[in-house]
Amino acid sequence: MAREERQPPTLVGRTPPPPEAGSPARPLADGAHRRLSTAQMVTLGGLAIAVLTLALTQPSLLAELCRWTFMVGFLLSAVIKLAAACTPRVIVTPPDPEDDALPVYTVICPLFHEASVAAELVENLSRLHYPRDRLQVLIALEASDHATQAAFQALPLPTFIQVLIVPPGSPQTKPRACNHALEWARGGLVVIYDAEDAPHPGQLREAAARFAAEREDLACLQAPLRIEADRRFIGDQFALEYAVQFEVLQPALARWGLPFPLGGTSNHFRGDALRAIGGWDPYNVTEDADIGFRLTAQGYRLGVIASPTYETPPTLKPWFPQRARWVKGHIQTLAVHLRGPAARTPRGLASLILTLALSVASSHLHGPLLLWILAKIVAASLGFHQVIAGEDVVVLVFGWCCASIAGVRGLERAGGKPRYLTLFGAVGYWPLQSVAAARAAVQFVVAPFHWDKTPHTPRTASKTGRTLP
């Protein structure tokens, strides 16, 4: 490939006059800015009264109902993972188009406080195998983020990269920045990348070939996200979790024709479809999960591609607020779509239950389940109660086995090697999510649009090895 022309970075300033600081983003007709409808508040209020009444009058009945509710949900989640693991993954490989047949592709990278990884991001984006005259990269920076602006100003950027300044406003979220960048996008295809992403060089070409070969109703293709090798507990479990989500569940849901929550990055869109639904919901802190359901509610389809994007593994400190944001966003998305068109079709309702509802429920209940098991064991050792009922043991073991089968299948598809220690370690990882889920529930009430930022460090400063294509 010829040496790329370099230019001084330009902070694009040809936008219309920016709104005053603090001015709100334009909300969707029914989005996350409207947390709960009247009917949803009445339903939740009635449920709370019923639970409180049972707790005061028949606590043993309430405990039994909670037990069976969790076991049924746990069993359903296990069956879905097993079915997904047993569903063959279909890899569609349309012919690679000639360069002059490729459409203009816009890459949007919304960044906030990412000065330390600016150079590495430019390096990773420069590896993309796509004609430079048909590639537009928009780096969207917040107006208040002077450090990251300075970092990009200090870099000799390729000519296909532009830096946009997002006008001040609220909420200060990733989807709001993406919507601002979308106004400048000239590509027929659009993809989102995060600061730490290292996409496979051929990912754009694969997505462009798939879009060209498919009907116009295919609106989005999700690339698999893979966590780089890390033997530390959180990083190891995060890689297992991503392998199940992106290598097993999403390909199966796509093959079953069901909508699914997208990943926060490496989702490739038809620009026209994206604009037709109004872009991203600026008030939803998991805009990726939301937009997948909004696309399918308007008659579009979702698919997956094979070329991965590599991400760095988290440690416990950044993992906790990130997971809390994900759970809060899933609650937002579930609330929005249970009252919208997505829930009015059998496929849409089934997918909302199988993905978001089960995910939110399990995040809140795995911790209490572990405490319940430990209490049972301690009580049995002291002679107060019998040990856990046999049917409960069967359900729990079956659920772990299904999760392990899906994990093994996902890790193998991602090119990894499953380890027993990782699979058994999941039992200790799942309850950690309940701590984050408690924070998410509180934030949904008191700070619904607050964005817990995940910090990133350059790979050269990381203790983990780098696994790139």
C-alpha positions as CSV (number, residue, x, y, z in Angstrom):
1,M,0.0,0.0,0.0
2,A,1.3,3.4,-0.9
3,R,2.5,5.7,1.9
4,E,-0.5,7.7,3.2
5,E,-0.6,11.4,2.9
6,R,-0.5,13.2,6.2
7,Q,-2.1,16.4,7.2
8,P,-2.2,18.7,10.3
9,P,-5.3,17.7,12.3
10,T,-8.3,19.9,11.8
11,L,-10.9,20.6,14.4
12,V,-13.9,20.9,12.2
13,G,-15.7,24.2,12.9
14,R,-18.1,24.5,10.0
15,T,-21.0,23.4,12.1
16,P,-24.0,25.6,12.7
17,P,-23.7,27.8,15.8
18,P,-23.6,25.5,18.8
19,P,-26.4,25.5,21.3
20,E,-25.8,27.0,24.7
21,A,-24.1,24.9,27.3
22,G,-26.5,22.6,29.0
23,S,-29.2,22.7,26.3
24,P,-30.9,19.3,26.0
25,A,-30.5,16.9,23.1
26,R,-33.6,16.3,21.0
27,P,-35.3,13.2,22.4
28,L,-37.0,10.5,20.4
29,A,-40.8,10.4,20.4
30,D,-40.7,7.7,23.1
31,G,-37.2,7.0,24.3
32,A,-35.2,6.6,27.5
33,H,-35.9,10.2,28.5
34,R,-39.3,8.9,29.5
35,R,-38.2,6.3,32.1
36,L,-41.6,4.6,32.8
37,S,-45.0,5.1,31.4
38,T,-48.0,5.5,33.7
39,A,-49.1,1.9,33.1
40,Q,-45.6,0.6,33.9
41,M,-45.5,2.7,37.1
42,V,-48.9,1.3,38.2
43,T,-47.8,-2.2,37.4
44,L,-44.5,-1.9,39.4
45,G,-46.4,-0.2,42.2
46,G,-48.9,-3.0,42.4
47,L,-46.2,-5.6,42.3
48,A,-44.3,-3.9,45.1
49,I,-47.5,-3.8,47.2
50,A,-48.1,-7.5,46.6
51,V,-44.5,-8.4,47.5
52,L,-44.7,-6.3,50.7
53,T,-48.0,-7.8,51.7
54,L,-46.7,-11.4,51.2
55,A,-43.5,-10.4,53.2
56,L,-45.6,-9.3,56.1
57,T,-48.3,-12.1,56.0
58,Q,-46.8,-15.1,54.3
59,P,-43.0,-14.8,54.1
60,S,-42.5,-18.5,53.4
61,L,-44.8,-18.3,50.4
62,L,-42.9,-15.3,49.1
63,A,-39.6,-17.1,49.5
64,E,-41.0,-20.1,47.6
65,L,-42.3,-17.9,44.8
66,C,-39.0,-16.1,44.5
67,R,-37.1,-19.4,44.4
68,W,-39.3,-20.8,41.6
69,T,-39.1,-17.6,39.7
70,F,-35.4,-17.6,39.7
71,M,-35.1,-21.3,38.9
72,V,-37.5,-21.0,35.9
73,G,-35.6,-18.0,34.6
74,F,-32.2,-19.7,35.2
75,L,-33.4,-22.8,33.4
76,L,-34.7,-20.8,30.5
77,S,-31.5,-18.9,30.2
78,A,-29.6,-22.2,30.3
79,V,-31.7,-23.8,27.5
80,I,-31.3,-20.7,25.3
81,K,-27.5,-20.9,25.7
82,L,-27.5,-24.7,24.9
83,A,-29.7,-24.2,21.9
84,A,-27.5,-21.4,20.6
85,A,-24.4,-23.5,21.1
86,C,-26.0,-26.3,19.1
87,T,-27.0,-24.0,16.3
88,P,-24.4,-24.1,13.5
89,R,-22.9,-20.7,12.7
90,V,-23.4,-19.8,9.1
91,I,-20.5,-17.8,7.6
92,V,-21.6,-15.9,4.5
93,T,-18.6,-15.0,2.3
94,P,-19.8,-13.0,-0.7
95,P,-17.1,-12.1,-3.3
96,D,-14.8,-9.2,-2.3
97,P,-15.8,-6.2,-4.4
98,E,-13.3,-4.3,-6.6
99,D,-12.1,-1.1,-5.1
100,D,-14.1,1.0,-7.5
101,A,-17.3,-0.8,-6.6
102,L,-17.0,-0.1,-2.9
103,P,-19.2,2.6,-1.3
104,V,-18.0,5.4,0.8
105,Y,-17.6,4.2,4.4
106,T,-17.8,6.5,7.4
107,V,-16.2,5.4,10.7
108,I,-17.4,7.3,13.8
109,C,-15.2,7.2,16.9
110,P,-16.9,9.1,19.8
111,L,-14.2,9.7,22.5
112,F,-14.1,11.3,25.9
113,H,-11.0,11.7,28.0
114,E,-9.0,9.4,25.7
115,A,-5.8,11.4,25.2
116,S,-3.6,8.5,26.2
117,V,-4.8,6.2,23.4
118,A,-5.2,8.8,20.6
119,A,-2.1,7.7,18.8
120,E,-2.9,4.0,19.1
121,L,-6.4,4.5,17.8
122,V,-5.1,6.3,14.7
123,E,-2.6,3.5,14.2
124,N,-5.3,0.9,14.4
125,L,-7.6,2.7,12.0
126,S,-4.8,3.2,9.5
127,R,-4.6,-0.6,9.2
128,L,-8.0,-0.8,7.6
129,H,-7.9,-2.2,4.1
130,Y,-10.2,0.2,2.4
131,P,-9.6,2.7,-0.4
132,R,-8.6,6.0,1.2
133,D,-10.7,8.1,-1.2
134,R,-13.8,6.2,0.0
135,L,-13.0,6.2,3.7
136,Q,-14.1,8.9,6.1
137,V,-13.1,8.7,9.8
138,L,-14.8,11.2,12.2
139,I,-13.3,11.5,15.6
140,A,-16.0,13.1,17.8
141,L,-14.6,14.9,20.8
142,E,-16.6,16.7,23.6
143,A,-16.1,20.5,23.7
144,S,-14.9,20.3,27.3
145,D,-12.3,17.6,26.6
146,H,-9.3,19.8,25.9
147,A,-6.7,17.1,26.7
148,T,-7.9,14.7,24.0
149,Q,-8.3,17.7,21.5
150,A,-4.6,18.6,22.2
151,A,-3.5,15.0,21.8
152,F,-5.1,14.8,18.3
153,Q,-3.7,18.2,17.4
154,A,-0.3,16.9,18.1
155,L,-0.7,14.0,15.7
156,P,0.1,13.9,12.0
157,L,-3.3,12.6,10.9
158,P,-4.0,10.7,7.6
159,T,-6.1,12.8,5.3
160,F,-9.1,10.6,5.7
161,I,-9.4,11.4,9.4
162,Q,-11.3,14.5,10.7
163,V,-11.8,15.7,14.2
164,L,-15.2,17.0,15.2
165,I,-16.0,19.0,18.2
166,V,-19.4,18.1,19.7
167,P,-21.2,21.3,20.9
168,P,-21.8,21.5,24.6
169,G,-25.1,20.1,25.7
170,S,-26.9,17.5,27.8
171,P,-26.9,14.7,28.3
172,Q,-23.2,14.3,27.6
173,T,-23.4,10.7,26.3
174,K,-21.9,8.6,23.5
175,P,-25.1,8.4,21.5
176,R,-25.4,12.2,21.5
177,A,-21.9,12.5,20.1
178,C,-22.7,9.8,17.5
179,N,-25.7,11.7,16.3
180,H,-23.6,14.9,15.9
181,A,-21.1,13.0,13.8
182,L,-23.8,11.3,11.7
183,E,-24.8,14.8,10.5
184,W,-21.3,15.0,8.9
185,A,-21.2,11.4,7.6
186,R,-21.0,11.2,3.8
187,G,-20.8,7.4,3.7
188,G,-23.6,5.1,2.6
189,L,-22.3,2.7,5.3
190,V,-21.5,3.7,8.9
191,V,-19.6,1.9,11.6
192,I,-18.9,2.8,15.3
193,Y,-15.5,2.1,16.9
194,D,-14.4,2.8,20.5
195,A,-11.1,4.2,21.6
196,E,-9.5,0.9,22.4
197,D,-10.7,-1.0,19.3
198,A,-8.3,-2.8,17.0
199,P,-10.6,-3.9,14.1
200,H,-9.6,-6.6,11.7
201,P,-8.1,-4.9,8.6
202,G,-10.7,-6.5,6.3
203,Q,-13.7,-5.8,8.4
204,L,-15.1,-2.9,6.4
205,R,-14.7,-4.8,3.1
206,E,-16.5,-7.9,4.5
207,A,-19.4,-5.7,5.7
208,A,-19.6,-3.8,2.5
209,A,-19.7,-7.1,0.5
210,R,-22.5,-8.5,2.7
211,F,-24.6,-5.3,2.4
212,A,-24.1,-5.4,-1.4
213,A,-25.2,-9.1,-1.6
214,E,-28.2,-8.7,0.8
215,R,-31.6,-7.1,0.5
216,E,-32.0,-3.5,1.5
217,D,-33.8,-4.5,4.7
218,L,-30.5,-5.7,6.2
219,A,-29.8,-2.6,8.2
220,C,-26.9,-3.7,10.6
221,L,-24.1,-6.2,10.8
222,Q,-22.5,-6.8,14.1
223,A,-18.8,-7.8,14.1
224,P,-17.7,-10.1,17.0
225,L,-15.8,-8.4,19.8
226,R,-12.9,-10.4,21.2
227,I,-11.0,-9.6,24.4
228,E,-7.2,-9.9,24.2
229,A,-5.5,-12.6,26.2
230,D,-5.4,-12.0,30.0
231,R,-5.1,-14.6,32.7
232,R,-6.3,-12.3,35.5
233,F,-9.7,-13.2,36.8
234,I,-11.9,-10.3,35.6
235,G,-10.2,-10.2,32.1
236,D,-10.4,-14.0,31.8
237,Q,-14.1,-14.0,32.7
238,F,-14.8,-11.0,30.5
239,A,-13.3,-12.8,27.5
240,L,-15.5,-15.9,28.2
241,E,-18.6,-13.7,28.5
242,Y,-17.8,-11.9,25.2
243,A,-17.2,-15.3,23.5
244,V,-20.7,-16.5,24.5
245,Q,-22.4,-13.2,23.5
246,F,-20.7,-12.5,20.2
247,E,-19.6,-16.0,19.0
248,V,-22.7,-18.0,20.1
249,L,-25.8,-16.1,21.1
250,Q,-25.8,-13.3,18.5
251,P,-25.1,-15.6,15.5
252,A,-27.9,-17.9,16.7
253,L,-30.4,-15.1,17.2
254,A,-29.6,-13.8,13.8
255,R,-30.1,-17.2,12.2
256,W,-33.4,-17.6,14.1
257,G,-34.5,-14.3,12.7
258,L,-34.8,-12.6,16.2
259,P,-33.7,-9.1,17.1
260,F,-30.9,-8.8,19.5
261,P,-29.1,-6.1,21.5
262,L,-26.0,-4.9,19.5
263,G,-22.6,-4.5,21.0
264,G,-21.4,-1.0,21.8
265,T,-18.9,-1.0,18.9
266,S,-18.2,-2.5,15.5
267,N,-21.8,-2.4,14.4
268,H,-22.1,-1.6,10.7
269,F,-25.2,0.3,9.5
270,R,-26.7,1.3,6.3
271,G,-26.7,5.1,6.7
272,D,-30.2,5.5,5.2
273,A,-31.7,3.0,7.7
274,L,-29.9,4.8,10.6
275,R,-31.3,8.1,9.6
276,A,-34.7,6.7,9.0
277,I,-35.1,5.8,12.6
278,G,-33.7,9.1,13.9
279,G,-30.2,7.8,14.8
280,W,-29.3,6.9,18.4
281,D,-31.3,7.7,21.5
282,P,-29.1,10.3,23.3
283,Y,-30.7,9.5,26.6
284,N,-30.0,5.7,26.6
285,V,-26.7,4.7,28.2
286,T,-26.7,1.5,26.2
287,E,-27.7,3.0,22.8
288,D,-26.4,-0.1,21.1
289,A,-28.9,-2.4,22.7
290,D,-31.7,0.0,22.0
291,I,-31.0,0.7,18.4
292,G,-31.1,-3.0,17.4
293,F,-34.7,-3.3,18.6
294,R,-35.7,0.0,17.1
295,L,-34.4,-1.1,13.7
296,T,-36.2,-4.4,13.8
297,A,-39.4,-2.7,15.0
298,Q,-39.3,-0.7,11.8
299,G,-39.0,-3.8,9.6
300,Y,-35.2,-4.0,9.3
301,R,-33.0,-7.1,9.8
302,L,-29.8,-7.6,11.8
303,G,-26.9,-9.9,10.9
304,V,-23.4,-10.8,11.9
305,I,-20.0,-10.9,10.2
306,A,-16.9,-12.9,11.0
307,S,-14.1,-10.3,11.0
308,P,-13.5,-9.4,14.7
309,T,-12.6,-6.4,16.6
310,Y,-10.1,-6.8,19.5
311,E,-10.5,-5.0,22.8
312,T,-8.4,-4.7,25.9
313,P,-9.5,-6.6,29.0
314,P,-10.8,-4.6,32.0
315,T,-9.7,-4.8,35.6
316,L,-12.2,-4.8,38.5
317,K,-12.1,-1.1,39.2
318,P,-13.3,0.0,35.7
319,W,-15.4,-3.2,35.2
320,F,-17.7,-2.3,38.1
321,P,-19.1,1.1,36.9
322,Q,-19.1,-0.1,33.3
323,R,-21.3,-3.1,34.2
324,A,-23.6,-0.8,36.3
325,R,-24.0,1.4,33.2
326,W,-24.8,-1.7,31.1
327,V,-27.4,-3.0,33.5
328,K,-29.0,0.5,33.8
329,G,-29.1,0.8,30.1
330,H,-30.7,-2.6,29.7
331,I,-33.4,-1.5,32.2
332,Q,-33.9,1.7,30.1
333,T,-34.1,-0.3,26.9
334,L,-36.4,-2.9,28.3
335,A,-38.8,-0.2,29.7
336,V,-38.9,1.6,26.4
337,H,-39.5,-1.4,24.2
338,L,-42.0,-3.3,26.4
339,R,-44.3,-0.3,25.8
340,G,-43.4,0.1,22.1
341,P,-43.9,-1.7,18.8
342,A,-41.0,-4.2,19.5
343,A,-43.1,-6.0,22.1
344,R,-46.2,-6.2,19.9
345,T,-44.9,-9.1,17.8
346,P,-44.2,-12.6,19.1
347,R,-40.6,-12.5,17.8
348,G,-39.9,-9.1,19.3
349,L,-41.4,-9.9,22.7
350,A,-39.6,-13.3,22.8
351,S,-36.3,-11.6,22.1
352,L,-36.8,-8.9,24.7
353,I,-37.5,-11.6,27.3
354,L,-34.7,-13.9,26.2
355,T,-32.0,-11.2,26.0
356,L,-32.7,-8.1,28.1
357,A,-35.2,-9.3,30.7
358,L,-33.2,-12.5,31.6
359,S,-30.0,-10.5,31.6
360,V,-31.4,-7.8,33.9
361,A,-33.0,-10.4,36.2
362,S,-29.9,-12.6,36.4
363,S,-27.7,-9.6,37.1
364,H,-29.8,-8.8,40.2
365,L,-30.4,-12.3,41.4
366,H,-27.1,-14.2,41.1
367,G,-25.7,-12.5,44.2
368,P,-28.7,-13.3,46.4
369,L,-28.7,-16.9,45.0
370,L,-25.1,-17.4,46.1
371,L,-25.9,-16.0,49.6
372,W,-29.0,-18.3,49.7
373,I,-26.8,-21.4,48.9
374,L,-24.2,-20.5,51.4
375,A,-26.9,-19.9,54.1
376,K,-28.4,-23.3,53.3
377,I,-25.0,-25.0,53.6
378,V,-24.2,-23.3,56.9
379,A,-27.7,-24.1,58.3
380,A,-27.4,-27.7,57.3
381,S,-24.0,-28.0,58.9
382,L,-25.5,-26.6,62.1
383,G,-28.4,-29.0,61.9
384,F,-31.2,-26.4,61.4
385,H,-32.3,-27.1,57.9
386,Q,-31.9,-29.7,55.2
387,V,-29.3,-29.1,52.5
388,I,-30.5,-27.6,49.1
389,A,-33.3,-29.6,47.6
390,G,-32.4,-32.1,44.9
391,E,-34.3,-30.4,42.1
392,D,-32.5,-27.1,42.8
393,V,-29.2,-28.8,42.6
394,V,-30.2,-30.4,39.3
395,V,-31.2,-27.0,37.9
396,L,-28.1,-25.2,39.1
397,V,-25.7,-27.9,37.7
398,F,-27.6,-28.1,34.4
399,G,-27.4,-24.3,34.1
400,W,-23.7,-24.3,34.7
401,C,-23.2,-27.1,32.2
402,C,-25.2,-25.3,29.5
403,A,-23.2,-22.1,30.2
404,S,-20.0,-24.0,30.0
405,I,-20.9,-25.7,26.7
406,A,-21.7,-22.3,25.2
407,G,-18.5,-20.9,26.7
408,V,-16.4,-23.7,25.2
409,R,-18.1,-23.3,21.8
410,G,-17.6,-19.5,21.9
411,L,-13.9,-19.6,22.9
412,E,-13.2,-22.2,20.2
413,R,-14.8,-20.0,17.6
414,A,-12.8,-17.0,18.8
415,G,-9.6,-19.0,18.4
416,G,-9.1,-19.4,22.1
417,K,-8.5,-22.5,24.2
418,P,-11.1,-23.3,26.9
419,R,-9.7,-23.9,30.4
420,Y,-11.5,-25.6,33.3
421,L,-10.4,-22.9,35.7
422,T,-12.1,-20.3,33.6
423,L,-15.4,-22.3,33.3
424,F,-15.5,-23.0,37.0
425,G,-14.6,-19.4,37.8
426,A,-17.8,-18.2,36.2
427,V,-19.7,-19.3,39.3
428,G,-17.7,-16.7,41.2
429,Y,-18.0,-14.1,38.5
430,W,-21.8,-14.1,38.1
431,P,-22.6,-12.9,41.6
432,L,-20.3,-9.9,41.2
433,Q,-22.8,-8.5,38.7
434,S,-25.4,-8.2,41.5
435,V,-23.3,-5.5,43.2
436,A,-23.1,-3.5,40.0
437,A,-26.9,-4.2,39.4
438,A,-27.7,-2.7,42.7
439,R,-25.9,0.5,41.7
440,A,-27.7,0.4,38.4
441,A,-31.1,0.2,40.0
442,V,-30.3,3.2,42.2
443,Q,-28.9,5.2,39.3
444,F,-32.0,4.4,37.2
445,V,-34.0,6.4,39.8
446,V,-31.6,9.2,40.8
447,A,-29.2,9.6,37.8
448,P,-30.7,7.8,34.8
449,F,-28.6,9.6,32.1
450,H,-25.3,9.6,34.0
451,W,-22.6,8.0,31.9
452,D,-20.0,6.0,33.9
453,K,-16.9,6.5,31.8
454,T,-14.6,3.4,31.2
455,P,-10.9,4.6,31.2
456,H,-8.5,3.0,28.7
457,T,-4.7,2.8,28.6
458,P,-2.4,2.1,25.6
459,R,-1.6,-1.5,24.9
460,T,2.1,-0.7,25.2
461,A,1.4,0.1,28.9
462,S,-0.8,-2.9,29.5
463,K,0.4,-6.0,31.3
464,T,-1.4,-8.2,28.8
465,G,-0.1,-9.3,25.5
466,R,-1.6,-7.9,22.3
467,T,-3.4,-10.3,19.9
468,L,-4.0,-8.6,16.6
469,P,-4.9,-10.0,13.2
